[in-house]
Amino acid sequence: MPQDNASRVILSSYLLDTTLGIFGQHGSWFPDSRHLVVNGGNFGNTMFVVDSTDGSSRVMYRVTGVLLHPSVSPDGKKVLYSGGAAEWDVLEVSLANGQVHTLVGGGGVSWEPDWAPSGTHYLFSTFGDGAGGGIVDRSAAEGFSRRVADAPPGGDTYALGPQWAPDGTRFLFAEGPVERMQLAVANASGGRPIVLTENVLENAHAWSPDGQWVVFLRHENGKEQVVKMKPDAGAPPQVLASGSPAAGDYSMIQWSPAGDWIAYPSADGTSMVSPDGKTVRILPVRHLLAFAFSNDGAQVYGVIRNTAGQGALWQLHSIDVKSGADRLLAPLDFPASTANIAGFSLHPDGKRFLTSIAKWPYDIWMLEGFDQPRQKTWLDRLLPR
């Protein structure tokens, strides 16, 4: 068993990816240097004990919320972890001054909102509300809402990233388990969604301004690709070969209303590729966590997390598409417990946008009295349980 830290990090990552099939996990070793405790499962709500020699695992503890950063005590008899109830809220933000107004909040996960072309209602994804995951359409004025899509049947499945078509009659979204997401399109009036393609990233898809195409990020043969296709079942996908995406958590993609550029996350921050896939440009700005084109396509609005130590932590910027000039529009007064951001949908009036923030006010917990991991004997190997 390797004892150096580098070997342990590599081994931990391998076990998490191949043994448990989970994401966003952390691990800590028991004193025997053979077993480790990791968190995983449905958005990290389960603690596992993993045997690093044979790759076997068992559930040690499970919570209803989120469980992060387990740490084993030196004697192996206690485990510290942080956890609590995950919450995502939908916010409306002013472009002029960054003023924030909560539209959907109060518990559970409500995220990745998108304004309808009329500007009178909006879609968002939800789960953890006791009714399973799905897509909700809500009136902006009256607050009336209706569920327009459900997550597919089965465990750990979701319906995520709804995007209205330009004519407001259909919407695009991703469905399924996170590791095998399918891109689907549904009619606003109801009916069974039509699956377009698979292996897509959960929120990285958008319509062309004329509604004749969709663009998305996908995994294919171990690589990420920028792909466009007609929004019809069986339509052939077209890879925009010049695009080199580097997606992270809650990555997104946007097609300019002017039709000339598609913006997506890249290793250099945020890049743009032409719809024919022949031309690529890099926006000379810090990493945009969420972004959208202005209604005329001349600007890209984006939210950054400022880690320079000066100025507001969350900031709204505007980048000129032609010149690349970056301008601070306003500081964003997000709650202190804000951990991340997902989605950016500009209102048709061009004066405000919708986004969602993660609020994770977690506590530190201590777990003890659990069954200790033990070495397997020759009898255990002969008589597996």
Stockholm file with secondary structure:
# STOCKHOLM 1.0

chainA/1-385         MPQDNASRVILSSYLLDTTLGIFGQHGSWFPDSRHLVVNGGNFGNTMFVVDSTDGSSRVMYRVTGVLLHPSVSPDGKKVLYSGGAAEWDVLEVSLANGQVHTLVGGGGVSWEPDWAPSGTHYLFSTFGDGAGGGIVDRSAAEGFSRRVADAPPGGDTYALGPQWAPDGTRFLFAEGPVERMQLAVANASGGRPIVLTENVLENAHAWSPDGQWVVFLRHENGKEQVVKMKPDAGAPPQVLASGSPAAGDYSMIQWSPAGDWIAYPSADGTSMVSPDGKTVRILPVRHLLAFAFSNDGAQVYGVIRNTAGQGALWQLHSIDVKSGADRLLAPLDFPASTANIAGFSLHPDGKRFLTSIAKWPYDIWMLEGFDQPRQKTWLDRLLPR
#=GR chainA/1-385 SS CCCSHHHHHHHHHHHIIIIICCCSCCEEECTTSSEEEEEETTTTCEEEEEETTTCCEEEEEECSSEEEEEEECTTSSEEEEEEECCEEEEEEEETTTCCEEEEECSSSEEEEEEECTTSSEEEEEEESSSSCCEEEEEETTTCCEEEEEECCSSTTCEEEEEEECTTSSEEEEEEECGGGCEEEEEETTCCCCEEEEESEEEEEEEECTTSSCEEEEEEETTEEEEEEECSSTTCCCEECTTCCBCCCTTCCCEECTTSSCEEEEETTEEEEECTTSCCEEEECSSCCSEEEECTTSSEEEEEEECCSSSSCSEEEEEEETTTCCEEEEEECCCCTTEEEEEEEEECTTSSEEEEEEEECCCEEEEEESCCCCCCCCHHHHHSCC
#=GC SS_cons         CCCSHHHHHHHHHHHIIIIICCCSCCEEECTTSSEEEEEETTTTCEEEEEETTTCCEEEEEECSSEEEEEEECTTSSEEEEEEECCEEEEEEEETTTCCEEEEECSSSEEEEEEECTTSSEEEEEEESSSSCCEEEEEETTTCCEEEEEECCSSTTCEEEEEEECTTSSEEEEEEECGGGCEEEEEETTCCCCEEEEESEEEEEEEECTTSSCEEEEEEETTEEEEEEECSSTTCCCEECTTCCBCCCTTCCCEECTTSSCEEEEETTEEEEECTTSCCEEEECSSCCSEEEECTTSSEEEEEEECCSSSSCSEEEEEEETTTCCEEEEEECCCCTTEEEEEEEEECTTSSEEEEEEEECCCEEEEEESCCCCCCCCHHHHHSCC
//
